[in-house]
Amino acid sequence: MHLLYLTVLLASHCSLAAATEWGMCKDYPVQENFTLAPYLGTWYEIEQTDNEKGYRCPMEQYIVNKDNKVELLTQVVQDDGSVEIHEGEIFYESNIKNPAKFHFRVSSEYERMGYLGPEPLSRFVMRYWVLATDYTTYSLVYSCTTALGITHKHYVWIMGRERNLSKNVTDSLHELLATNNIKVTLFPTDQNNCEIKY
């Protein structure tokens, strides 16, 4: 989704709320002529497929670092008002030519702890596909994980440049998912009381 995530993605990887289907992950149409540069910056999570959370106010920041790599910083507010910030990295596989199809990888901290296997086999590397975006208002993000090619799970995030999106926009994104036969249930994300306690 994300946005996007470290703790959020790892938790959703095991979530039963995500839609599980038989077979391998499928290919879906993504945003045409996608350009990464205008996509950078801050995005807020509006809806997603995980309904089991202990946080609110998730936001993502896409930042180009000094090594010219794209970092994905995820910030969430815990129930006690404290803030957690996690780091990840956006990258393209060499055989993927579509710029709207990139991958998310957890931070080097987890790599040093030995949690990552050879790319892209590590379960902590996830696809992050932008199905639709206008860059200034909304983004529809898709991911999928597979269990030995027998079953797969869908993950979807609706993101916004602001903490709220109009119903017309979210309805149109729901229709796009239905058109592509991506069968998921989306849950609204709590973007209220986002004041940060330091």
N, C-alpha and C positions, 0 to 999 in steps of 0.2 A: 501499500500500500505502500507511513511510512511509516514519516514520515514517518527513508523513511526510518529502519529501526534496529535496536539492539535488544534490550530487554523486551520491548513490545513484540518484536518479530519472533524472538525465541519462545515467548509465551504462546503466541498465536500458532506456532508450529505444532504444538501439541493440543491445541484447542479442539474440542468436539463441536464447537459452534460453527466451524468452517465446513463448507459443503464437501462431502466425500463422494466420489464417483469411481466406477470401475475403469481400469485402463490407465494409459499414460497421460501425462499432461498434453493438452491440445494447443494448437496454434490459433490465434485470434487476430483480427485486424487491429492495428494500432494507429496512433495519430499519424496522419500523412505529413510528410515534409517536416518532421519534428526537428527542432533546433534546441540544443541544450542551454545555450547562453541565456535566452529570455526566461528559461524555466528555473534558473538559479534563484536563490533568495529564500524567503520564508513561506511555508505552507502550514495551514492548520487542518487537523483531522476533523472531518464533519460526520462521516459515517464509515463503518467498517464491519467486518464479519465476525469479530470477537466480542462476545457479550460478557466475558468474565474478566473484569479489570479491577484493579485497586488504585486507579489513578484517574486524573482528569486533565483537561487542557493540553493534550499532546500537540506539539508543533515540531516541524522539521525545518532545518536550514541547510541549504545546499551551498557549499563554499568551495572555491578553488584555492587550494593551499599553495605554498611556495614551491612545491614540486610539480605544480600544474596538475595535481590530481583533485578529483571532486570528492570532498568529504561530505558526509551526511550526518549532521548533529541532530539528535532527537532529545527533546525536553518534555518531561511530564511533571505534573504536580501531584504529589502523593496526598492521601487523605488527611495527613497531619499538616499539610501546607508546605512541606519541604519539597525541594526540587531535585530531580535526577536528570542528569545529562549524559547521554551515551554517544559514542562515536562509531561511525562506520565508513565505508568507502564504496563509491559507485564506480563500476568498471564495465568494459565491454569484453566479451569473449572474442577471440580472433576470428572466429568463423561467423560472427553475427555482424551483418552489414546494416541492419536497420537501426538508426540512432534512437528510436523510441523503445528499443528492447535492450535494456541494460541489466546489470546484476548488482545486488547489494551484498557486501561482505562485512562481517563484524570487525571490530577494531583489532589492531595488532596486539593489544593486551590479551585478548582471548587466544590469539595465535601463539603467543609466548607461553601460555598456560597449556598448550598442547591440545586445544579443543578443535583445531582445524585440521582437516585432512587435505590431500592434494586437490587443487581446484580442477574442475568444478564439482568434484565428488563430495566435498564436505557438505553436511546437512546445514551448516551455518552460512552457506552461500545460497541466496535465493534470487530468482528472477524478479525484476521490477520493471514491468511494462506499462508504458503510458498509453492507455487505450484512447483517451481523448483529453484535450486541454485547449484552452484559449490563452494560456499563459498569465492572464491578468485576473481571472476570476475563479476558475475551477480546474481540477485535474482528476481524472478517473484512472486509478492505478490497479494493476492486476498482478497477482503472483500465484504460483502453483508449486506444490511439492508432491513427490510421488514416493510410494512405498514399494520398491522393487519392481516398478512398472505394473503392479497388480491393481492398485488403487491410486487415486490422486485427490488432493484437496485444493479447492479454490480459496483464494484470499483476495478481497477487494477493499480498496479505500477510496472514498470520495474526499478530496482535499480542496481547501479554499484559501484564497489569499487573505480573507478575513475569517473571523471565528464563526461566522454564520453565512449560509448560502440560501438563496431564495428557493421556495418550493418548486418553482418552475424549472430551475436548473437541476435540482436533485431528481425531479420526476423525469426529465429528459435523459439523465444518466442512467436511471433505472430502466428506461425503455431501451437504451442502447445495450445494456446487459442482456435484457430479454431477447432483443434482436439477434444477439450473438450466442444465444442459448447458454449463457453463463448463469446457472441456477444457484443463487445465493440469497441469504437473508441478511440484510444490512441493518445495523443497530446505530442509533444516533450517539455521537460522542458528546460527553459533558464538556462544554466550553464556558461554563459559568464559574464565578469565584476563582479567577485565575491569578489573583494577586500572589506574588512570590514572597515567601519568608526566607530571609538570609540569616 
